[in-house]
Amino acid sequence: MNLELNGLMPLFAQAGGDNPLMSMLLLMAPVLFLFWLFMIRPQQREDDRRRKMLEALKKNDKVYTVGGIVGVVHSVDLEKKEVVLKLDDSNNTKVKFLLSAIAAIVVDPQEEEKK
């Protein structure tokens, strides 16, 4: 079993000296970097995008909740982290949700063309 592995081991032994811990750290550093690059960094970007969306929420925005309810924002209280949605115009039905329950802001294509 003295194939290719024996050719690589002296490289790590020279870099880390006689310390096997240093050799292990040299092997783990690229793995940890790739883990950060593909797992942690995208999640941080998504969290930042969501936080900005919730901070930009304003009256008369049409939104979806995580439960699938569609409504129009009546009021937003960022301190209490609550939002009141108007669900029905005919009955003037309003329901209070946590801000974290807002999944997305609905963008009308007609309004997007005006901008």
PyMOL commands that set and color helices and strands:
alter all, ss='L'
color gray80, all
select helices_A, chain A and resi 5-16+20-55+99-101+109-114
alter helices_A, ss='H'
color red, helices_A
select strands_A, chain A and resi 62-65+70-77+82-88+93-98+102-105
alter strands_A, ss='S'
color yellow, strands_A
deselect
rebuild
show_as cartoon
